[in-house]
Amino acid sequence: MVETSRYMSNAAALKRVGIRLLPGEQMDAAVELEGGLTDELEPSHATLLLTNRRLIRYAAGGHRIDTISVALEDVQAVEVKRGERNRQWVFVGLVFIGGGFLLGLLSLFWLATTVSPLLMAVSLVLIGIVFLLTYAGGIRGEVIVTVGAKRIKCRMKTKALNDMVEFLERFYELKLHAWSLNRTNGVNGNGSPVPQA
């Protein structure tokens, strides 16, 4: 019963972003680009979705929905780029914050006019905080799916990138299964007949 209600909920979520599953198609795995692996789809969260037939990416924001769908056999490569955090942002941020506090103290004790230097001090502190936030909350990497001449890019946070290992294992299992089925049915991955010996 829980499985049926989850299927109905996921089908409704996909319908809201303009995707309908094909006859016999089933959802296999989904990675939200910020939250990681999920069993329950949310139309408002950008997601990379794997079915037994297709790889789908959708993102909804404001009044715009962006959906890309490709057949598994058409996917040539999936590249995961993981960026390391750059500690330089922390040091730069701390320098700006320290400079802001120093300028603020100087303006209070030694400078005759306090308003202009204090505003500059606050600005320096805020710039330093922005650098620290860039280090703490920035995008950690991206996944690039190559389909022919087209490249589908998905920027991901750390949790989603970590979950891509499991997602990719499942993707290649399904792709190899589809390829072996085509071979046994006498069809290459590109739809042409397999040459007979």
C-alpha positions as CSV (number, residue, x, y, z in Angstrom):
1,M,0.0,0.0,0.0
2,V,2.8,2.4,0.9
3,E,4.6,1.5,-2.3
4,T,1.4,2.2,-4.4
5,S,0.9,5.6,-2.7
6,R,4.5,6.5,-3.3
7,Y,4.2,5.6,-6.9
8,M,1.1,7.7,-7.2
9,S,2.8,10.6,-5.5
10,N,5.8,10.4,-7.7
11,A,3.7,10.1,-10.8
12,A,1.8,13.3,-9.8
13,A,5.1,15.1,-9.1
14,L,6.4,14.2,-12.5
15,K,3.2,15.2,-14.2
16,R,3.5,18.7,-12.6
17,V,6.9,19.2,-14.3
18,G,5.6,17.8,-17.6
19,I,6.9,14.3,-17.5
20,R,4.8,11.1,-18.0
21,L,6.3,7.7,-17.6
22,L,6.1,5.5,-20.7
23,P,4.2,2.1,-20.6
24,G,6.4,-0.3,-18.6
25,E,8.7,2.4,-17.4
26,Q,9.5,2.6,-13.7
27,M,11.4,5.0,-11.6
28,D,14.6,3.5,-10.3
29,A,16.6,6.2,-8.5
30,A,16.5,9.9,-8.0
31,V,19.1,12.4,-6.7
32,E,18.0,15.9,-5.7
33,L,20.8,18.3,-6.8
34,E,20.9,19.8,-3.3
35,G,19.6,17.0,-1.0
36,G,20.9,13.8,-2.4
37,L,19.1,10.5,-3.0
38,T,15.3,10.5,-2.4
39,D,12.4,8.1,-2.8
40,E,9.8,10.8,-2.9
41,L,10.0,13.4,-5.8
42,E,9.3,17.0,-5.1
43,P,8.6,19.1,-8.3
44,S,10.2,22.2,-6.8
45,H,13.5,20.5,-6.2
46,A,15.9,20.2,-9.2
47,T,16.4,16.4,-9.6
48,L,18.3,13.9,-11.7
49,L,16.0,10.9,-12.2
50,L,16.8,7.5,-13.5
51,T,14.1,5.1,-14.9
52,N,14.6,1.7,-16.4
53,R,14.5,3.5,-19.9
54,R,15.5,7.1,-19.5
55,L,17.7,9.6,-17.7
56,I,15.7,12.7,-16.8
57,R,16.7,16.1,-15.3
58,Y,14.2,18.6,-14.3
59,A,14.3,21.9,-12.5
60,A,11.5,24.3,-11.6
61,G,11.8,27.8,-10.5
62,G,9.3,30.6,-10.6
63,H,7.2,30.2,-13.7
64,R,9.8,28.2,-15.6
65,I,10.3,24.4,-15.8
66,D,13.4,23.0,-17.5
67,T,13.1,19.3,-18.4
68,I,15.6,17.2,-20.3
69,S,14.9,13.5,-21.1
70,V,17.3,11.1,-22.9
71,A,17.2,7.3,-23.5
72,L,19.7,5.3,-21.5
73,E,21.3,3.8,-24.6
74,D,21.9,7.4,-25.9
75,V,24.0,8.4,-22.9
76,Q,27.7,8.2,-23.9
77,A,29.3,9.3,-20.6
78,V,28.5,10.6,-17.1
79,E,31.3,12.8,-15.6
80,V,31.3,13.8,-11.9
81,K,33.5,16.8,-11.1
82,R,34.1,17.4,-7.4
83,G,35.6,20.7,-6.4
84,E,37.6,21.0,-3.2
85,R,36.8,23.8,-0.8
86,N,39.3,26.7,-1.3
87,R,40.7,27.7,2.1
88,Q,41.9,30.9,0.6
89,W,38.3,32.3,0.9
90,V,38.6,31.8,4.7
91,F,41.8,33.7,5.0
92,V,40.6,36.5,2.7
93,G,37.4,36.7,4.7
94,L,39.2,36.9,8.0
95,V,41.5,39.6,6.7
96,F,38.5,41.7,5.6
97,I,36.7,41.2,8.9
98,G,39.9,42.0,10.9
99,G,40.5,45.1,8.7
100,G,36.9,46.2,9.3
101,F,37.3,45.9,13.1
102,L,40.6,47.7,13.1
103,L,39.2,50.6,11.0
104,G,36.2,50.8,13.3
105,L,38.5,51.0,16.4
106,L,40.7,53.6,14.7
107,S,37.7,55.7,13.8
108,L,36.3,55.6,17.3
109,F,39.5,56.6,19.1
110,W,41.8,58.6,16.8
111,L,39.8,60.0,13.9
112,A,37.7,63.2,14.3
113,T,34.9,62.1,12.0
114,T,33.4,58.7,12.8
115,V,30.5,58.2,10.3
116,S,32.4,57.7,7.1
117,P,35.2,55.4,8.5
118,L,32.6,53.4,10.4
119,L,30.6,52.8,7.3
120,M,33.7,51.6,5.5
121,A,34.5,49.3,8.5
122,V,31.0,47.8,8.4
123,S,31.4,47.3,4.6
124,L,34.7,45.5,5.1
125,V,33.2,43.2,7.7
126,L,30.3,42.4,5.5
127,I,32.6,41.6,2.5
128,G,34.6,39.3,4.8
129,I,31.4,37.5,5.9
130,V,30.5,37.0,2.2
131,F,33.9,35.3,1.6
132,L,33.3,33.0,4.6
133,L,29.8,32.1,3.4
134,T,31.2,31.4,-0.1
135,Y,33.6,28.9,1.5
136,A,30.9,27.4,3.8
137,G,28.0,27.1,1.4
138,G,29.2,27.1,-2.1
139,I,28.5,24.5,-4.8
140,R,30.9,21.6,-4.5
141,G,30.8,20.2,-8.0
142,E,28.8,19.1,-11.0
143,V,27.7,16.1,-13.0
144,I,27.9,16.3,-16.8
145,V,25.9,13.9,-18.9
146,T,27.2,13.6,-22.5
147,V,24.6,12.7,-25.1
148,G,26.0,13.0,-28.7
149,A,27.1,16.6,-29.1
150,K,25.0,17.8,-26.2
151,R,26.2,18.1,-22.6
152,I,23.7,18.2,-19.7
153,K,25.2,20.0,-16.7
154,C,23.9,19.6,-13.1
155,R,25.5,21.6,-10.3
156,M,25.3,19.7,-7.1
157,K,26.0,20.2,-3.4
158,T,28.2,17.8,-1.4
159,K,25.4,15.4,-0.2
160,A,24.1,14.9,-3.8
161,L,27.7,14.4,-5.1
162,N,28.3,11.7,-2.5
163,D,25.1,9.9,-3.4
164,M,26.1,9.9,-7.1
165,V,28.2,6.8,-6.5
166,E,25.1,4.7,-5.8
167,F,23.1,6.5,-8.6
168,L,25.9,5.8,-11.2
169,E,26.1,2.1,-10.2
170,R,22.4,1.7,-10.8
171,F,22.7,3.7,-14.1
172,Y,25.4,1.4,-15.5
173,E,23.5,-1.7,-14.4
174,L,20.4,-0.5,-16.2
175,K,22.4,0.6,-19.3
176,L,24.3,-2.7,-19.5
177,H,21.0,-4.6,-19.1
178,A,19.3,-2.6,-21.9
179,W,22.4,-3.2,-24.1
180,S,22.4,-7.0,-23.5
181,L,18.7,-7.2,-24.1
182,N,19.2,-5.4,-27.5
183,R,22.0,-7.7,-28.4
184,T,19.9,-10.8,-27.6
185,N,17.1,-9.3,-29.7
186,G,19.5,-8.8,-32.6
187,V,19.7,-5.0,-32.3
188,N,22.8,-2.7,-31.6
189,G,22.5,0.1,-29.1
190,N,22.0,2.5,-32.1
191,G,19.1,0.5,-33.4
192,S,20.9,-1.2,-36.3
193,P,20.8,-5.0,-36.7
194,V,23.7,-7.0,-35.1
195,P,25.9,-8.5,-37.8
196,Q,25.5,-12.2,-38.1
197,A,28.7,-14.4,-38.2
